[in-house]
């Protein structure tokens, strides 16, 4: 498995695959051909189908505008490259309009980009191959008497804790910024921000409803920040970035946990996300929203269970439920915007992850379907989903406001 540095990426919304990835691709190409006089960028498949709603063209233009060089963006939603649905080809031309070079990039989810023809695409694997499934990790942790966060610390570099602290700081700021922001989100749906209202009302609620409503408002705040292009952390993607910070912020407030406890929980959440990323997918264009919201719910449920004293087996059970109960979830954003149904899904997945935590803690961690089993089923289900329901904005809820 890759380092958690590759899973948690700090950047700006609204989409890790459609905004962060293309921005990196444009920067990479420009750095190799700064002498080009003008550029062209072809967007294919899902990247083209929902690119305008995800601000893909804006992200690319911003890179080239820094050097004051023009870029023409061409859209080919009906053409899907075989390697991955999110494909981008960039070409550079000299002053005489002679082609200097072209390069194809694949934005494979979570902000990661694969460069076609490059052998150094894959980041270094910092975890041994023998510990790439949850079963293998649990067996090792049980043998060594470890928690999952200790497993992460054993193989990550010495900078991982300062990095996770930075991740937590950005997550917390996203919650607070989202709670303070008001107005209508950009993009044309005219969707008003609601987190500040929900938080104000939740603060007056009494009993269990009040507590859970607060968690909902925190997740909502981060997801709205992402939709507005604010600074967030992929967890595991931009489109699902509200679930984990919403739950962690809520638990930190309710239980007054010291920061180190939150950082350890984020390490555990990272291991859960990494296992899915290694053996499955976190790309909505590849497997639907189950790979985004489903994985985020698994990460948050597992992290919450650890924080509240669960065993490694109860942590795995909470994570398994988070993914299992989102199987088959489509990715069908209205007008390609990370707003409807994405924002509500973040808020409600935060509540579901707390429910999964409660369910796991009530038992002893034994259950029939393993986390690894569910990852296999998620991939099978995602591949069976028609492409209309995998981030194309041509099916499902997207048709309501086509």
C-alpha positions as CSV (number, residue, x, y, z in Angstrom):
1,X,0.0,0.0,0.0
2,X,1.0,3.6,-0.6
3,X,1.7,6.1,2.1
4,X,-1.1,8.0,3.7
5,X,0.5,11.1,2.2
6,X,-1.0,9.9,-1.0
7,X,-4.5,9.3,0.4
8,X,-5.0,12.5,2.4
9,X,-4.4,15.4,-0.1
10,X,-4.8,19.0,0.9
11,X,-6.2,21.2,-1.8
12,X,-9.2,23.0,-3.1
13,X,-12.6,21.7,-4.2
14,X,-14.9,20.8,-5.7
15,X,-13.5,17.6,-7.1
16,X,-10.3,15.6,-6.5
17,X,-10.6,13.8,-9.9
18,X,-12.0,16.6,-11.9
19,X,-10.2,19.6,-10.3
20,X,-7.1,18.6,-8.4
21,X,-6.1,16.0,-11.0
22,X,-6.4,18.1,-14.1
23,X,-4.7,21.0,-12.4
24,X,-1.7,18.7,-11.7
25,X,-1.7,17.4,-15.2
26,X,-1.7,21.0,-16.7
27,X,1.1,22.0,-14.4
28,X,3.1,18.9,-15.2
29,X,2.8,19.5,-19.0
30,X,3.6,23.2,-18.7
31,X,6.7,22.5,-16.6
32,X,8.1,20.2,-19.4
33,X,7.2,22.5,-22.3
34,X,7.4,26.1,-21.1
35,X,8.5,27.2,-24.5
36,X,5.2,26.4,-26.2
37,X,3.3,29.3,-27.5
38,X,-0.2,27.8,-27.0
39,X,-1.9,24.7,-25.8
40,X,-4.9,22.4,-26.4
41,X,-6.5,20.1,-23.8
42,X,-8.9,17.3,-24.8
43,X,-11.2,16.0,-22.1
44,X,-12.6,12.5,-22.5
45,X,-15.3,10.4,-20.9
46,X,-16.5,11.3,-17.4
47,X,-13.9,14.2,-17.3
48,X,-15.7,15.8,-20.2
49,X,-19.3,14.8,-19.2
50,X,-19.1,16.5,-15.8
51,X,-16.1,18.7,-16.2
52,X,-17.9,22.1,-16.5
53,X,-19.9,21.4,-13.3
54,X,-16.7,20.4,-11.6
55,X,-14.8,23.5,-12.8
56,X,-12.3,21.3,-14.7
57,X,-11.9,23.9,-17.5
58,X,-11.3,26.7,-14.9
59,X,-8.7,24.6,-13.1
60,X,-6.8,24.0,-16.3
61,X,-7.0,27.6,-17.5
62,X,-5.7,28.9,-14.1
63,X,-2.5,27.0,-14.6
64,X,-1.8,28.4,-18.1
65,X,-3.0,31.9,-17.2
66,X,-0.1,32.2,-14.8
67,X,2.2,32.2,-17.9
68,X,-0.3,34.2,-19.9
69,X,-0.4,31.5,-22.6
70,X,-3.7,30.5,-24.3
71,X,-5.2,27.1,-23.9
72,X,-8.2,25.7,-25.9
73,X,-10.3,23.1,-24.2
74,X,-12.1,20.5,-26.3
75,X,-14.8,18.2,-24.9
76,X,-15.4,14.6,-25.9
77,X,-17.8,13.0,-23.4
78,X,-18.7,10.2,-25.8
79,X,-15.1,9.0,-26.1
80,X,-13.9,6.8,-23.2
81,X,-10.3,5.8,-23.0
82,X,-9.7,2.1,-22.0
83,X,-7.5,2.7,-19.0
84,X,-9.8,5.0,-17.0
85,X,-12.9,7.1,-17.7
86,X,-11.2,10.3,-16.5
87,X,-8.8,11.0,-19.4
88,X,-7.1,14.2,-20.5
89,X,-4.7,14.8,-23.4
90,X,-2.7,18.0,-23.5
91,X,-0.8,19.3,-26.6
92,X,1.7,22.1,-27.0
93,X,2.4,24.1,-30.1
94,X,5.2,26.6,-31.1
95,X,4.7,30.1,-32.5
96,X,4.4,28.6,-36.0
97,X,1.6,26.2,-34.8
98,X,3.9,23.2,-35.1
99,X,3.1,20.4,-32.6
100,X,5.9,20.1,-30.0
101,X,4.5,17.3,-27.9
102,X,1.3,15.7,-26.5
103,X,0.7,13.7,-23.3
104,X,-2.3,11.8,-22.0
105,X,-3.1,11.8,-18.3
106,X,-5.6,9.8,-16.2
107,X,-7.2,11.3,-13.1
108,X,-7.9,8.1,-11.2
109,X,-9.5,9.4,-8.1
110,X,-8.4,11.1,-4.8
111,X,-6.3,13.6,-6.7
112,X,-3.9,11.1,-8.1
113,X,-2.9,11.2,-11.8
114,X,-1.4,8.5,-13.9
115,X,0.8,9.7,-16.8
116,X,0.5,7.4,-19.9
117,X,3.7,5.8,-20.9
118,X,5.6,6.8,-17.7
119,X,7.1,4.0,-15.6
120,X,7.3,6.1,-12.4
121,X,3.5,6.5,-12.2
122,X,3.0,4.4,-9.1
123,X,4.0,6.0,-5.8
124,X,6.3,3.9,-3.6
125,X,4.7,1.2,-1.6
126,X,5.6,1.9,2.0
127,X,3.7,-1.1,3.5
128,X,4.9,-4.7,2.8
129,X,2.9,-6.6,0.2
130,X,2.0,-9.2,2.8
131,X,-0.1,-6.6,4.6
132,X,-2.3,-5.3,1.8
133,X,-5.7,-6.7,2.9
134,X,-7.6,-6.0,6.1
135,X,-7.4,-9.6,7.1
136,X,-3.6,-9.6,6.9
137,X,-3.4,-6.3,8.8
138,X,-5.7,-7.6,11.6
139,X,-3.7,-10.8,11.9
140,X,-0.5,-8.8,12.2
141,X,-1.9,-6.4,14.7
142,X,-3.4,-9.2,16.8
143,X,0.0,-11.0,16.8
144,X,1.9,-7.9,17.8
145,X,-0.7,-6.5,20.2
146,X,-1.0,-3.4,18.1
147,X,-3.8,-1.0,17.2
148,X,-4.3,0.0,13.6
149,X,-2.8,3.4,14.2
150,X,0.3,1.8,15.5
151,X,0.5,-0.4,12.4
152,X,0.5,2.9,10.3
153,X,3.2,4.4,12.4
154,X,5.4,1.4,12.1
155,X,5.7,1.7,8.3
156,X,5.2,5.4,7.6
157,X,8.1,7.9,7.6
158,X,8.9,10.1,10.6
159,X,6.9,13.0,9.1
160,X,3.6,11.2,9.2
161,X,2.3,12.6,12.5
162,X,3.1,16.2,11.6
163,X,1.4,15.7,8.3
164,X,-1.7,14.2,10.0
165,X,-1.7,17.1,12.3
166,X,-1.8,19.4,9.3
167,X,-4.6,17.3,7.8
168,X,-6.6,17.7,11.0
169,X,-6.0,21.5,11.1
170,X,-7.3,21.9,7.6
171,X,-10.3,19.7,8.3
172,X,-11.1,21.7,11.4
173,X,-10.8,25.0,9.6
174,X,-13.0,23.7,6.8
175,X,-15.7,22.9,9.4
176,X,-15.4,26.4,11.0
177,X,-15.2,28.2,7.7
178,X,-18.3,26.3,6.4
179,X,-20.3,27.1,9.5
180,X,-19.5,30.8,9.1
181,X,-20.2,31.0,5.4
182,X,-23.6,32.0,4.0
183,X,-25.1,32.6,0.6
184,X,-25.6,30.6,-2.6
185,X,-23.1,28.1,-3.9
186,X,-21.7,28.7,-7.4
187,X,-22.6,26.7,-10.4
188,X,-26.2,27.5,-11.4
189,X,-28.3,25.3,-9.2
190,X,-28.8,28.2,-6.8
191,X,-28.3,26.0,-3.9
192,X,-28.1,28.0,-0.6
193,X,-25.6,27.0,2.1
194,X,-27.4,25.4,5.0
195,X,-24.7,24.4,7.5
196,X,-24.9,27.6,9.5
197,X,-28.7,27.3,9.9
198,X,-28.5,23.6,10.8
199,X,-25.8,24.2,13.3
200,X,-27.7,27.0,15.0
201,X,-30.8,24.9,15.3
202,X,-28.9,21.8,16.4
203,X,-27.4,23.8,19.3
204,X,-30.9,24.3,20.7
205,X,-32.0,20.7,20.4
206,X,-32.1,18.5,23.5
207,X,-31.4,14.8,23.9
208,X,-30.0,12.5,21.3
209,X,-31.4,14.5,18.3
210,X,-29.4,17.5,19.2
211,X,-26.1,15.5,19.4
212,X,-26.5,13.8,16.0
213,X,-27.7,17.0,14.4
214,X,-24.5,18.7,15.4
215,X,-22.4,16.0,13.6
216,X,-24.6,16.4,10.6
217,X,-24.0,20.2,10.5
218,X,-20.2,19.8,10.7
219,X,-20.1,17.3,7.8
220,X,-22.5,19.6,5.9
221,X,-20.2,22.6,6.5
222,X,-17.1,20.8,5.0
223,X,-19.0,19.6,2.0
224,X,-20.4,23.0,1.3
225,X,-16.9,24.5,1.6
226,X,-15.7,21.9,-1.0
227,X,-18.6,22.8,-3.3
228,X,-17.7,26.4,-3.1
229,X,-14.0,25.7,-4.0
230,X,-12.7,26.0,-0.5
231,X,-9.7,24.3,1.1
232,X,-10.3,20.7,2.1
233,X,-8.7,17.3,2.6
234,X,-9.5,14.4,0.3
235,X,-11.0,11.7,2.6
236,X,-10.8,9.8,0.4
237,X,-12.0,12.3,-2.3
238,X,-13.3,15.9,-2.5
239,X,-16.8,14.8,-3.2
240,X,-16.8,12.8,0.1
241,X,-14.6,15.1,2.1
242,X,-17.2,16.1,4.7
243,X,-17.9,12.7,6.4
244,X,-14.6,12.0,8.3
245,X,-13.9,15.6,9.5
246,X,-17.6,16.0,10.5
247,X,-17.5,12.9,12.7
248,X,-14.1,13.7,14.2
249,X,-14.9,17.3,14.9
250,X,-18.1,16.2,16.6
251,X,-16.4,13.6,18.8
252,X,-13.6,15.9,19.6
253,X,-16.1,18.5,20.8
254,X,-18.4,16.1,22.7
255,X,-15.8,14.0,24.4
256,X,-13.0,16.6,24.7
257,X,-10.5,14.2,23.3
258,X,-6.8,15.4,23.2
259,X,-5.5,16.1,19.7
260,X,-3.2,13.1,19.7
261,X,-6.3,10.8,20.0
262,X,-7.8,12.4,17.0
263,X,-4.6,12.1,15.0
264,X,-4.4,8.4,15.9
265,X,-8.0,7.9,14.7
266,X,-7.2,9.6,11.4
267,X,-4.3,7.2,11.0
268,X,-6.7,4.3,11.4
269,X,-9.2,5.9,9.0
270,X,-6.3,6.2,6.5
271,X,-5.5,2.5,6.8
272,X,-9.1,1.7,6.1
273,X,-9.2,4.0,3.0
274,X,-5.8,2.7,1.8
275,X,-7.0,-0.9,1.9
276,X,-10.0,0.0,-0.4
277,X,-7.7,2.1,-2.6
278,X,-5.3,-0.8,-3.0
279,X,-7.8,-3.6,-3.6
280,X,-10.8,-1.6,-5.0
281,X,-11.4,1.9,-6.1
282,X,-12.2,5.4,-4.7
283,X,-13.2,6.8,-8.1
284,X,-16.8,7.7,-8.7
285,X,-16.2,7.5,-12.4
286,X,-15.0,3.9,-12.0
287,X,-17.4,2.4,-9.4
288,X,-20.0,5.0,-8.6
289,X,-20.5,6.9,-5.3
290,X,-20.0,3.7,-3.3
291,X,-16.3,4.3,-3.8
292,X,-16.5,7.8,-2.4
293,X,-19.3,8.2,0.2
294,X,-19.2,4.5,1.0
295,X,-15.5,4.5,1.7
296,X,-15.7,7.8,3.6
297,X,-18.4,6.3,5.8
298,X,-16.2,3.2,6.4
299,X,-13.3,5.4,7.3
300,X,-15.3,7.6,9.7
301,X,-17.1,4.6,11.3
302,X,-13.8,2.8,12.0
303,X,-12.1,5.9,13.3
304,X,-15.0,6.7,15.7
305,X,-15.1,3.1,17.0
306,X,-11.4,3.3,17.8
307,X,-11.8,6.7,19.6
308,X,-14.6,5.2,21.7
309,X,-12.5,2.2,22.9
310,X,-13.4,-0.4,20.3
311,X,-11.1,-3.4,19.5
312,X,-9.4,-3.7,16.1
313,X,-12.2,-6.2,15.2
314,X,-14.9,-3.8,16.1
315,X,-13.2,-1.1,14.1
316,X,-13.1,-3.5,11.1
317,X,-16.8,-4.3,11.6
318,X,-17.8,-0.6,11.7
319,X,-15.8,0.0,8.5
320,X,-17.4,-3.0,6.8
321,X,-20.9,-1.8,7.5
322,X,-20.0,1.7,6.2
323,X,-19.1,0.2,2.8
324,X,-21.6,-2.6,2.8
325,X,-24.6,-0.4,3.2
326,X,-23.6,1.9,0.4
327,X,-23.1,-0.9,-2.2
328,X,-24.5,0.1,-5.6
329,X,-24.7,3.8,-4.8
330,X,-24.7,5.7,-8.1
331,X,-22.7,8.8,-8.9
332,X,-25.2,11.0,-10.7
333,X,-24.5,14.7,-9.8
334,X,-27.0,17.3,-11.1
335,X,-25.4,19.4,-13.9
336,X,-22.1,17.8,-12.9
337,X,-21.9,19.9,-9.7
338,X,-20.7,18.4,-6.4
339,X,-23.8,19.6,-4.8
340,X,-26.9,17.5,-5.4
341,X,-27.0,14.8,-4.1
342,X,-23.4,15.0,-2.9
343,X,-23.7,17.5,0.0
344,X,-26.6,15.7,1.6
345,X,-24.9,12.4,1.2
346,X,-21.9,13.7,3.2
347,X,-24.1,14.9,6.0
348,X,-26.2,11.7,6.3
349,X,-23.2,9.4,5.9
350,X,-21.7,11.0,8.9
351,X,-24.7,10.0,10.9
352,X,-24.6,6.5,9.5
353,X,-21.0,6.1,10.4
354,X,-21.9,6.9,14.0
355,X,-24.7,4.4,13.9
356,X,-22.2,1.8,12.6
357,X,-19.8,2.6,15.4
358,X,-22.6,2.1,18.0
359,X,-23.7,-1.2,16.4
360,X,-20.1,-2.5,16.3
361,X,-19.4,-1.5,19.9
362,X,-22.6,-3.3,21.2
363,X,-21.2,-6.6,19.8
364,X,-17.9,-8.3,20.2
365,X,-16.7,-7.7,16.6
366,X,-17.6,-11.1,15.2
367,X,-19.6,-11.0,12.0
368,X,-20.0,-13.0,8.8
369,X,-19.0,-10.7,6.0
370,X,-15.5,-9.2,6.1
371,X,-14.3,-5.8,5.0
372,X,-12.2,-7.5,2.3
373,X,-15.4,-9.4,1.0
374,X,-17.2,-6.1,0.7
375,X,-14.4,-4.5,-1.3
376,X,-14.6,-7.3,-3.8
377,X,-18.4,-6.9,-4.1
378,X,-18.0,-3.2,-4.4
379,X,-15.8,-3.6,-7.5
380,X,-18.1,-6.2,-9.0
381,X,-21.1,-3.9,-8.4
382,X,-19.3,-0.9,-9.7
383,X,-18.3,-2.6,-12.9
384,X,-21.9,-3.8,-13.4
385,X,-23.3,-0.3,-13.0
386,X,-24.2,1.2,-16.4
387,X,-21.8,4.1,-17.3
388,X,-24.8,6.4,-17.0
389,X,-24.6,6.0,-13.2
390,X,-20.8,6.6,-12.9
391,X,-20.3,10.3,-12.9
392,X,-21.6,11.2,-16.3
393,X,-24.5,13.4,-15.4
394,X,-26.6,11.6,-18.0
395,X,-28.6,9.2,-15.7
396,X,-30.2,8.9,-12.4
397,X,-30.8,12.1,-10.4
398,X,-28.9,14.1,-12.9
399,X,-31.8,13.7,-15.3
400,X,-34.1,15.6,-13.0
401,X,-32.4,18.9,-14.0
402,X,-30.7,17.9,-17.2
